[in-house]
Every structure is written in C-alpha cells, then in structure tokens.
C-alpha cells in the first residue's frame, strides 16, 4: 500500500516538445504530462490508475475515467489528469484554486476546447505569421472564457527562473536562493513547495489509518499539488523563462516572447 500511495507523486519523465510558440501553452503542457504518463512502466501505470479511480470518487461527472484521455475530442466533456498541469499556473493561482476550477467552474471545459482547437491550428500553420495569428486568436478566446487569464500572468515572476546573483555562484547556492524563506516567487521554488506537499500527503495516506472518504480526498489533493508542481517544472525548460524578467511590462513580454521563439544560449554548471 505504501508503494502504491507514493506513486501519486512520481516525477514524470517528460520530453519537452520542440515548438515555435511563446512558452509552453495549454496543449503543450498537457502533451508533456500525457507523454510522461505513457512512459511509466505497466506496473506503475496500473497503480497510478488505481489511485486515480480513488481520487475521482464523487466527481465522475467531471473527471475522466482515465488519467489520460487519448480520444482527441475537440470539445471534451470530462477533464483528465494530463490537463491539470496546463490548468495550473496559467488558469489558477494555487493547487487548491486549480482543483476548485477543475471540479466546479463553468468555464474550464471551454478552455479545454479552445486549447484543442489551438493545437490543431498550430499543427496546420505554415509560417510565423500563421502561428502568431493562431496564438493571438486563442488568447482572445481564452480571455473571454477565463476573464482573469491575462491579469494572472502580470502579478509576479512566479513562472520564471531567478537570476544568478554572481557569476561564480554554485548550483547548491542557486538552489537555496530559490527556496529560502524570503525568496522572490520563482518556478523552482514553487515546484519544490508543491512537490513536497504532494509527498507529505502521500506519506500520510500510506502511514495513517483514514476513512475511505478522507483517504480519497487526500489522494485527490496530492494529485492537485503534484500537477501544480509539474506546471512549473515544465516552465523551467522554456527559454523565455530564463530571460524575461527585466524592465517594464512591455519589455518583459518582448524578451519572454523573443527567447521562447528563438531560444537562448547558456552554459550549464557542468560546462
């Protein structure tokens, strides 16, 4: 049972999708989670599916029966777990907010439908102008479906990596800079916080005697925390999230979009 419960917080091994778009958008976030789940061993996938069945108890009319929905339906009527990292961050401000949105909002299914249409439009784009038009049209539709869509992104730099404070800063020093108590909100810090929260909840399920209702609720909450963490883990790999945090709002947006489209040259700690 302990091994089963810990599967809820598996760090999915994902292969970032190479794409000329502005950071990871909803369909790309979802594709990364979907492919990560598909890479699980049959044994681990079976255990993950079992936990998902427990988590969706009482929410069968909103949550898909499988952690990943591969039917390619343009207008889904159910939300799978693979969509949760996409909804996190961009369409919610916390794991609790994301879970409430998934389970109870009237508009999240419209967002999922818009995202599916964007995925098709990008696949059919033939040049940068076509891609930009698809993205901008999608942004307008998302703003209508989710009125807080644009304003969430401007509140802070939570989706971005912190800048190095020294050219000789070590990897360990940088990590502490991201997670220390007075750290500015940043993608690594948020990933660590919510991933740890998911681990903690999974350990409680694994080691404490709970009622079926409390156990299922805690598993559901752990799923939400890990999905929120995964959004920011994925954001760390977006080039524009390394270089988009300086200047005024328009400069930040310009840097963010430029580097996400063209990439950025950098050096790892290993050289």
PLY file of the C-alpha trace (Angstrom):
ply
format ascii 1.0
element vertex 271
property float x
property float y
property float z
element edge 270
property int vertex1
property int vertex2
end_header
0.00 0.00 0.00
2.84 2.38 0.83
4.40 1.93 -2.61
1.03 2.47 -4.25
0.44 5.73 -2.39
3.84 7.10 -3.27
3.13 6.66 -6.96
0.88 9.69 -6.82
4.00 11.85 -6.65
6.03 10.21 -9.38
8.12 12.81 -11.14
7.08 12.07 -14.70
9.94 11.78 -17.14
8.94 14.17 -19.88
10.45 15.06 -23.22
9.82 18.76 -23.88
8.08 19.30 -27.20
10.10 21.36 -29.68
7.79 24.13 -30.81
7.95 27.70 -32.06
5.42 29.15 -29.68
5.51 31.55 -26.77
6.48 29.40 -23.79
4.52 26.26 -23.07
0.86 26.80 -23.86
-2.07 24.71 -22.61
-1.90 21.94 -25.26
1.86 21.62 -24.82
1.67 21.44 -21.02
-0.94 18.72 -21.40
1.07 16.82 -24.02
4.13 16.75 -21.77
2.12 15.30 -18.89
0.37 12.84 -21.21
3.62 11.54 -22.70
5.20 11.34 -19.25
2.38 9.13 -18.01
2.61 6.95 -21.11
6.31 6.36 -20.35
5.51 4.75 -16.99
6.10 1.02 -16.67
2.95 -1.12 -16.96
3.15 -1.89 -13.23
3.42 1.74 -12.19
0.75 2.82 -14.66
-1.62 0.24 -13.18
-1.01 1.59 -9.68
-1.42 5.17 -10.84
-4.74 4.30 -12.49
-5.90 2.72 -9.23
-5.14 5.90 -7.31
-6.91 7.99 -9.94
-10.04 5.88 -9.55
-9.99 6.60 -5.82
-9.32 10.30 -6.36
-12.23 10.82 -8.76
-14.77 9.17 -6.44
-17.75 11.50 -6.32
-16.53 13.51 -9.31
-17.18 11.01 -12.07
-19.29 13.57 -13.96
-16.29 15.94 -14.24
-13.11 13.81 -14.18
-12.25 11.41 -16.98
-12.15 7.73 -16.08
-8.51 7.58 -17.21
-5.60 9.78 -16.15
-5.10 10.50 -19.86
-7.82 10.91 -22.45
-6.49 9.92 -25.90
-9.77 10.22 -27.82
-8.70 13.60 -29.31
-12.16 15.04 -28.76
-12.27 18.71 -29.76
-14.86 19.62 -27.12
-14.24 17.38 -24.09
-16.96 16.85 -21.52
-14.54 15.47 -18.91
-11.13 16.63 -17.67
-8.24 14.14 -17.43
-5.24 14.46 -15.10
-2.93 15.31 -18.01
-4.80 18.62 -18.33
-4.20 19.61 -14.71
-0.62 20.90 -15.21
-1.94 23.00 -18.11
-4.69 24.48 -15.95
-2.24 25.11 -13.12
-0.47 28.46 -13.04
-1.98 29.91 -16.22
-5.63 29.35 -15.25
-5.27 29.18 -11.46
-3.06 30.64 -8.72
-2.70 27.63 -6.41
-3.29 23.89 -6.36
-6.45 24.45 -4.33
-7.68 27.05 -6.81
-6.85 24.75 -9.72
-8.73 21.83 -8.18
-11.77 24.01 -7.48
-11.66 25.23 -11.09
-11.45 21.69 -12.46
-14.24 20.33 -10.30
-16.69 23.22 -10.09
-16.12 26.00 -12.64
-18.46 26.56 -15.57
-15.70 27.71 -17.92
-12.85 25.18 -17.72
-14.37 22.89 -20.36
-14.50 25.87 -22.73
-10.80 26.49 -22.03
-10.02 22.84 -22.80
-11.93 23.08 -26.07
-10.11 26.30 -27.09
-6.79 24.62 -26.30
-7.63 21.64 -28.51
-8.54 23.97 -31.36
-5.25 25.84 -30.87
-3.30 22.59 -31.05
-4.86 21.85 -34.44
-4.34 25.42 -35.68
-0.64 25.33 -34.78
-0.18 21.98 -36.46
-1.71 23.44 -39.63
0.28 26.70 -39.51
2.67 27.26 -42.39
4.79 30.23 -41.19
5.41 32.51 -38.19
2.55 34.85 -39.09
0.13 31.95 -39.23
1.35 30.69 -35.85
1.10 34.16 -34.32
-2.43 34.59 -35.60
-3.44 31.24 -34.12
-1.92 32.18 -30.76
-3.46 35.64 -30.63
-6.90 34.34 -31.64
-6.60 31.71 -28.93
-5.60 34.35 -26.36
-8.73 36.36 -27.15
-10.95 33.31 -26.83
-9.25 32.27 -23.57
-9.69 35.75 -22.16
-13.41 35.57 -22.87
-13.70 32.13 -21.30
-11.42 32.93 -18.32
-11.60 36.69 -17.53
-8.59 36.51 -15.17
-6.38 34.86 -17.80
-4.30 37.94 -18.71
-4.05 39.51 -15.27
-2.71 36.39 -13.54
0.49 36.45 -15.58
1.35 40.04 -14.62
1.11 39.73 -10.85
4.67 38.43 -10.34
7.52 36.46 -11.94
6.49 33.10 -10.50
6.79 31.29 -13.85
10.41 32.41 -14.31
13.82 31.38 -13.00
15.64 33.73 -10.65
18.75 35.45 -11.97
22.16 34.41 -10.69
23.49 36.89 -8.13
27.09 36.02 -9.05
28.93 34.51 -12.00
30.69 32.18 -9.55
27.51 31.10 -7.76
27.36 27.33 -7.30
24.44 25.09 -8.16
23.70 24.46 -4.47
23.85 28.19 -3.68
21.45 28.93 -6.51
19.00 26.25 -5.38
18.96 27.71 -1.85
18.41 31.16 -3.36
15.24 29.76 -4.97
13.77 28.05 -1.89
14.88 30.14 1.10
12.04 31.65 3.20
12.37 35.21 1.85
12.92 34.21 -1.79
11.05 36.02 -4.54
8.41 33.78 -6.12
10.05 31.67 -8.82
9.41 28.49 -10.79
11.90 26.26 -8.94
10.66 27.39 -5.54
7.02 26.75 -6.41
7.85 23.35 -7.89
9.70 22.30 -4.73
6.94 23.59 -2.42
4.07 21.79 -4.14
6.04 18.62 -4.89
6.95 18.40 -1.20
3.31 18.98 -0.25
2.27 16.10 -2.52
4.90 13.85 -0.95
3.74 14.77 2.53
0.10 13.99 1.75
1.05 10.70 0.12
3.04 9.71 3.20
0.01 10.43 5.40
-2.18 8.22 3.21
0.47 5.50 3.33
1.11 5.54 7.07
-2.06 6.67 8.83
-5.42 4.96 9.19
-8.02 7.10 7.42
-11.63 6.68 6.45
-12.22 5.93 2.79
-13.65 9.42 2.34
-10.65 11.15 3.92
-8.18 8.92 2.06
-9.77 9.64 -1.31
-9.87 13.37 -0.59
-6.21 13.42 0.41
-5.18 11.48 -2.70
-7.15 13.95 -4.82
-5.37 16.83 -3.09
-1.97 15.19 -3.63
-2.77 14.83 -7.35
-3.57 18.55 -7.43
-0.34 19.53 -5.67
1.78 17.41 -8.00
0.02 18.75 -11.09
0.63 22.33 -9.93
4.29 21.45 -9.30
4.62 19.89 -12.77
3.43 23.09 -14.46
6.39 24.98 -13.05
8.84 22.14 -13.64
7.83 22.31 -17.29
8.08 26.12 -17.33
11.72 25.88 -16.21
12.57 24.43 -19.64
11.12 27.41 -21.57
13.93 29.66 -22.86
11.93 32.85 -22.35
11.51 31.98 -18.69
15.25 32.34 -18.25
15.39 35.82 -19.78
12.07 37.61 -19.44
12.10 39.29 -16.02
13.78 42.66 -16.59
12.35 46.06 -17.48
8.76 47.26 -17.66
5.80 45.09 -18.63
6.25 45.53 -22.39
9.99 44.79 -22.20
9.35 41.68 -20.15
6.76 40.48 -22.65
9.09 41.19 -25.57
12.02 39.32 -24.00
9.77 36.45 -22.95
8.30 36.01 -26.43
11.56 36.51 -28.34
13.62 33.96 -26.45
10.82 31.42 -26.32
10.63 31.59 -30.10
14.34 31.75 -30.89
15.95 30.01 -27.91
18.74 31.22 -25.66
22.41 30.31 -25.46
23.56 29.32 -22.00
26.08 27.16 -20.14
25.27 24.54 -17.52
27.17 24.21 -14.25
28.85 21.17 -15.76
30.14 23.30 -18.63
0 1
1 2
2 3
3 4
4 5
5 6
6 7
7 8
8 9
9 10
10 11
11 12
12 13
13 14
14 15
15 16
16 17
17 18
18 19
19 20
20 21
21 22
22 23
23 24
24 25
25 26
26 27
27 28
28 29
29 30
30 31
31 32
32 33
33 34
34 35
35 36
36 37
37 38
38 39
39 40
40 41
41 42
42 43
43 44
44 45
45 46
46 47
47 48
48 49
49 50
50 51
51 52
52 53
53 54
54 55
55 56
56 57
57 58
58 59
59 60
60 61
61 62
62 63
63 64
64 65
65 66
66 67
67 68
68 69
69 70
70 71
71 72
72 73
73 74
74 75
75 76
76 77
77 78
78 79
79 80
80 81
81 82
82 83
83 84
84 85
85 86
86 87
87 88
88 89
89 90
90 91
91 92
92 93
93 94
94 95
95 96
96 97
97 98
98 99
99 100
100 101
101 102
102 103
103 104
104 105
105 106
106 107
107 108
108 109
109 110
110 111
111 112
112 113
113 114
114 115
115 116
116 117
117 118
118 119
119 120
120 121
121 122
122 123
123 124
124 125
125 126
126 127
127 128
128 129
129 130
130 131
131 132
132 133
133 134
134 135
135 136
136 137
137 138
138 139
139 140
140 141
141 142
142 143
143 144
144 145
145 146
146 147
147 148
148 149
149 150
150 151
151 152
152 153
153 154
154 155
155 156
156 157
157 158
158 159
159 160
160 161
161 162
162 163
163 164
164 165
165 166
166 167
167 168
168 169
169 170
170 171
171 172
172 173
173 174
174 175
175 176
176 177
177 178
178 179
179 180
180 181
181 182
182 183
183 184
184 185
185 186
186 187
187 188
188 189
189 190
190 191
191 192
192 193
193 194
194 195
195 196
196 197
197 198
198 199
199 200
200 201
201 202
202 203
203 204
204 205
205 206
206 207
207 208
208 209
209 210
210 211
211 212
212 213
213 214
214 215
215 216
216 217
217 218
218 219
219 220
220 221
221 222
222 223
223 224
224 225
225 226
226 227
227 228
228 229
229 230
230 231
231 232
232 233
233 234
234 235
235 236
236 237
237 238
238 239
239 240
240 241
241 242
242 243
243 244
244 245
245 246
246 247
247 248
248 249
249 250
250 251
251 252
252 253
253 254
254 255
255 256
256 257
257 258
258 259
259 260
260 261
261 262
262 263
263 264
264 265
265 266
266 267
267 268
268 269
269 270
